[in-house]
């Protein structure tokens, strides 16, 4: 049975293997060549760092080095937390690159350059590595195909990465541009930037987007309850089943 069209962990592994079987080899943003079968693996981590580590582990097993773009300003996760830093360390130890996933909607046009520099600098402090690539979170149309660099850094929507080569994204948990293997550019052997979001793939079987998000939300709620029990005596005393974590000294 082929799992190449299934949104699951095994489906993700199958997708990469099928692209390899079509002659594609892993590249990066700096070295990609338009008319070569180069494959840029890009992940925008919108919601879940744990899901990113699951995908990164599969890629490591396949000898794939990917680009993971993480948000600095988000309500979904905290890069500065113990859990967040552990995830970043895992991604780096698995051989992947970390880039900035910038939510440009938080800034005015006049603020964007300085904001990108500040956020990239903060991320460099977390990773201990140079952050030389940016991707935009839910980009406005004005940012798609923007030729200029931002804060002295390349971004994933510059023409040489976005329109001069094939581009495919699983936004909203589906292939709005068509399945990667069905793209005419891929059939012709052109380079491909493949954007995936780990939240859509980190499950053992295929399920719809809402079910995935509900499962993610339930997990976040349970984690919050355990943190409350760990840090607050009244809550810990009321819910003793949550006291398997270390109590504060």
N, C-alpha and C positions, 0 to 999 in steps of 0.2 A: 504493500500500500504506500502511495506517495503522500507525504504530509506537506508538500511545498506550498499549498494554498491555505493551510490551516494556521490560524493565529494562536500558537502555543509554543512552548519551549522546543518541542521536537519539530514543529513546523518551521521555526526560525532556523534551526540547524539544517533542516532539509533545504530551505531556501538558499542558504549560503552554499551548500554543497552543489545545488543545481546551477548556481551562477558560476561556480568553479568548473563544473562540467561543460559549461558553454565557453570556457576559455578565459574567464575573468580572473585577474590577480589583484590582490589588495594594494592600494596606493594610498596616498594622503593628499591633502590640499596643495601642498607645495610642489609635489612631483607629478601630479596627474597630467596626462597627455590626452588631448581631445580625441585623436583617432586611434588610440590604443584601448585594449580591453582592460582598462583600469577601473577599479571599484573602490570608491570612497565610502566607508561605512560610518555614517553619522547618526548619533543618538541624541535627541533633545530630551533631557530628563525633566519633564514637566511636573511629575507628581511623586515618584517613588524611587528613592535611592536603592532600596533593597532589590527592586526589580532590575535596576541597572546592573547591579553586581551579579545577579543570576545570568543575565544576557552576556555580560563580560566574561563570565566563567566558561560559557559555551564557546565563545569566540577564542578564548585562550586555548581551549582544547583543539580548535581547528587552526591554530597558529595565525589568528586574525588580530591585527592591531587596529582598533577603531578610535573614533573621536567621540568623547562624551562631553556634551555641553550642559553645564549645570547652572541653575538660577541662584543668584545671590540674594535677591529680594523676592521672597515668596512665602505664602502661608502654608505651603505643602510640606516643607522640610527645613531643617536648620543645619547648614554646613558647619557651623561653629560648635554644634553639640558633639558629645562623645560619639553618638551613633553616626552623625554626619561625617565627622572626620574619619571614622573607621571605614565608612563606605568609600571615601575618596582614596584612602590608603589602599583599599582592596583594588579599586580600579587601576591605580598606578602600578601596583605590584603584579597585576595581570597583564601588564604591557601596553596599556591604553593611554591615550592623550586626553587631557582635560582642557576644555575651552569654556568660555563665558557664554551663557545663554542669557541674553540681555532683554529685559522687558522694556522696550523703548516707550511704551505707553505711559510709563511713570514719569517721563521727562518731557519738557518742551524741546522743540528743535534746537533752540539756542543752548540748552543744557546737555544735549546728547553726547557731544564730544567729551566734555569733562566728566560726565557720569560714567561713560564707558571706560575712561582711564581710571577712575576711582574704583569701579567695580572690579576691573581686571587686576588692579593692584591688590585689592583685598583677597581675590581668589589666589593670586600668586603667594600671598602670605600663608594661605591654608595649604596649598599644594607643595610649596617649596620649589615650584617649577615655573618656567616662563609660560605665560598665557598669551599666545600669539594668534589665536583664532576666536572669532565671535560668531554666534548665530543669534537671530532675533526670535523672541518668543511672540507667537501670533502676530507676525509682522504686518504693518500697514502696507497698502499697495505701493506707497511711495518708496518703501525700502526694498521691494523686490526688484532685483536687477540694478540696484544702486552700484555704480562703478567705483565710487570713492572708498578709500579705506576709512576706518573709524578708529580714532585714538591711536593711529599708527599701526593698526592691525587689519589683516584681511578678515572678511566676513563671508559666510557661506552663501550669500545671495548675490555676490559679484558675478557679472556675466560669465567669466571663465569657469565658474563652478555651478552656475544655475541655468544659463541658456545656451552656452557654447558646448555643453555636454548634456547627456541625458540626466533627467532628474525625476525621482519618484519618491512619494511620501505616503505613509500610512496614517496620516492625520485623521482623527475621529475614529480610528480603529478600522479603516478600510482603505483600499487603494483608489483614491479619487483620480489619479492619473493613469489608472490601469495597472494590472499586475506587472512587476518588473520584467518578467520573462516575455510579456506580450508587447512591450514597447518596441516600436520600429527601430529606434536608435540602438537598442540592445541587440536586436536581430541583425543589425548592420555592424555590430561590434564596436560601437562608440563607447567612450568612457561614461561612467554612471556614478552620480552621487545618490546614494540610497539613504533616505532619512527614515528612521524608525523611532518609535517611542516605546521604551521598555514596558510601560504599563499594559500595552496591548498584547504582549507576548508572554508575560511571566505567569503562565498557568500550564497545567499538565494536559488540558484538553481545550478544544475550541469552545468559546462562549461569547455571547454578545457583549457589546461595549458597556451597557448599563450594569450587567451582572458583574463584570470585572470591577467597575467603579464602586458598586455596592460592597463587594468583598474587600476592596481597598479601604473604603470608609470604615467598615466594621473593624478591620485590623488597626486602623489609626485610633479609633475610639477605645479599643482594648488597651493599646499602648498608653493612651492618655490616662486611663483609669489606673494602670499600674504605676505610672509616674505620680499620680495623686496619692496613692497609697504609700509610696516610698517617701514622699515628702511631707505628708500631712497626717498627723496622728488621728484626728477624728475620722477621717475617711478610712484610714488603715484599720481602725477599730471596728468600723461599721461593716467593712468588707474584708474579713480575715482571709478569704480565699485568695486575695491578691498579695498576700504578705510573703511570697516566695522570693521577693527581691530583698536586698540588704537594706536594713533600716538605717537612717542617718544617725551618726554618732552624736 
